[in-house]
């Protein structure tokens, strides 16, 4: 058979500033038929300004229903009209470890290796050699969720306790 013509489902919505409507999501019918809009909103709460992680999570949840597409567009708040000269932030002072427990940690990158393509990996017996890109992205989404849960449990020390600790170093 020849190509079939379908009429798209077009809807409009009035959006306000980025502080009220911070993003929009475009999905294929496979996703909209398998994941409710309420569930999409709940999923988005875990991925603030992380459209790739959000879309990967949504697509992996709907993948068993068939090929699907998800796109998230984030709206950034307006930049201030007057730009002030602000010096770059200074590095935080290193804290001396008095006990075996980690007192602070800075994480800048998470690397999850995977293999893709016909070329044989350099280390064929390595754990990552049999990992696909989709598996690696799933591992990253789980790691992001775990980090967010850990951050909820962190408690910031009182301002005066923090400065007195720095002064004693």
C-alpha positions in Angstrom: 0.0 0.0 0.0 0.8 3.6 -0.4 1.4 6.2 2.2 -1.5 6.8 4.5 -2.7 10.3 5.4 -3.5 11.0 9.0 -4.7 14.2 10.6 -2.7 15.4 13.5 -4.2 16.1 16.9 -3.4 19.8 17.4 -4.0 21.5 20.7 -3.1 25.0 21.9 -2.4 26.3 25.4 -1.5 29.8 26.6 1.8 29.8 28.4 3.0 32.5 30.8 6.5 33.3 32.1 9.2 30.6 32.7 8.6 30.8 36.5 5.1 29.4 36.0 5.5 27.3 32.9 9.1 26.1 32.9 8.9 23.6 30.1 6.7 21.8 27.5 6.7 18.2 26.4 6.0 16.9 22.9 5.3 13.2 22.6 4.3 10.7 20.0 0.9 9.0 20.2 2.6 5.8 21.6 3.7 7.7 24.7 0.5 9.7 25.1 -1.5 6.4 24.9 0.7 4.6 27.5 1.6 7.3 30.0 -0.9 9.8 31.4 -0.2 13.5 31.5 -0.2 13.3 35.4 2.4 10.6 35.3 4.5 12.7 32.8 4.4 15.6 35.3 5.4 13.3 38.2 8.3 12.0 36.1 9.4 15.5 35.2 9.8 16.4 38.9 12.9 14.2 39.1 14.6 15.9 36.1 14.7 19.6 36.6 16.3 21.2 33.5 17.5 17.8 32.3 15.5 17.2 29.1 17.7 14.3 27.9 17.3 12.3 31.1 13.6 13.0 31.3 12.9 12.0 27.6 15.1 8.9 28.0 13.1 7.9 31.1 9.7 8.5 29.3 10.8 6.7 26.2 12.1 3.7 28.1 8.8 3.4 30.0 6.8 3.5 26.8 9.2 1.5 24.6 7.4 -1.9 25.0 4.4 -0.3 23.4 6.4 0.5 20.2 8.7 3.1 18.7 8.2 6.4 20.4 9.5 10.0 20.6 9.6 12.5 23.4 10.9 16.1 23.3 11.2 18.4 26.3 11.7 22.1 25.7 12.8 24.1 28.8 12.2 27.8 29.1 14.9 29.7 31.0 14.0 32.8 33.1 14.7 36.1 31.5 18.2 37.4 32.0 18.5 40.6 34.1 18.5 43.7 31.9 21.5 45.2 33.8 24.5 43.0 33.7 26.7 43.4 36.8 30.4 42.5 36.8 30.5 39.5 39.1 33.9 37.9 39.8 34.0 34.1 39.2 33.3 32.1 42.4 36.3 31.0 44.3 37.0 27.4 45.0 35.8 26.0 48.3 38.5 25.5 50.9 39.4 21.8 51.4 38.2 20.4 54.7 40.7 18.4 56.8 39.3 14.9 57.4 39.5 14.0 61.1 37.6 10.7 60.9 37.3 8.1 58.3 33.9 9.4 57.1 33.6 11.6 54.1 32.6 15.1 55.2 32.1 16.7 51.8 32.4 15.7 48.2 32.1 17.5 44.8 30.9 15.6 41.8 31.4 17.0 38.4 31.1 14.2 35.9 29.6 10.7 35.9 31.0 8.4 33.2 29.3 5.2 32.2 31.1 3.4 29.4 29.2 1.5 26.7 30.0 -0.1 23.4 28.2 0.7 20.2 29.0 -0.2 16.6 30.5 -3.1 14.7 34.1 -2.6 15.9 35.3 -5.0 18.6 36.0 -3.2 21.9 39.6 -2.9 23.2 38.6 -4.8 26.3 36.0 -7.4 25.2 35.7 -8.9 28.7 35.1 -5.6 30.4 31.7 -5.0 32.0 31.0 -2.1 29.7 31.8 -4.0 26.5 28.4 -5.6 26.4 26.5 -2.5 27.7 24.4 -0.6 25.1 23.8 3.1 25.0 20.3 2.6 26.3 21.6 0.5 29.3 24.2 3.2 30.0 21.5 5.9 30.0 19.3 3.9 32.3 22.2 3.5 34.7 22.7 7.3 34.6 19.0 8.0 35.3 19.1 5.6 38.3 22.3 7.4 39.6 20.6 10.8 39.2 17.6 9.6 41.2 19.9 8.2 43.9 21.9 11.5 44.1 18.6 13.5 44.4 17.4 11.3 47.2 20.7 11.6 49.0 20.6 15.4 48.6 17.1 15.5 50.3 18.7 13.9 53.4 21.6 16.3 53.6 21.3 19.0 56.2 23.2 22.2 55.9 25.1 23.2 59.1 24.2 26.5 60.7 26.1 29.4 59.1 28.0 30.3 62.3 29.1 26.6 62.8 30.4 26.5 59.2 32.4 29.8 59.6 33.8 28.7 63.0 35.0 25.4 61.5 36.8 27.3 58.7 38.4 29.7 61.1 39.9 26.9 63.1 41.7 25.4 60.1 
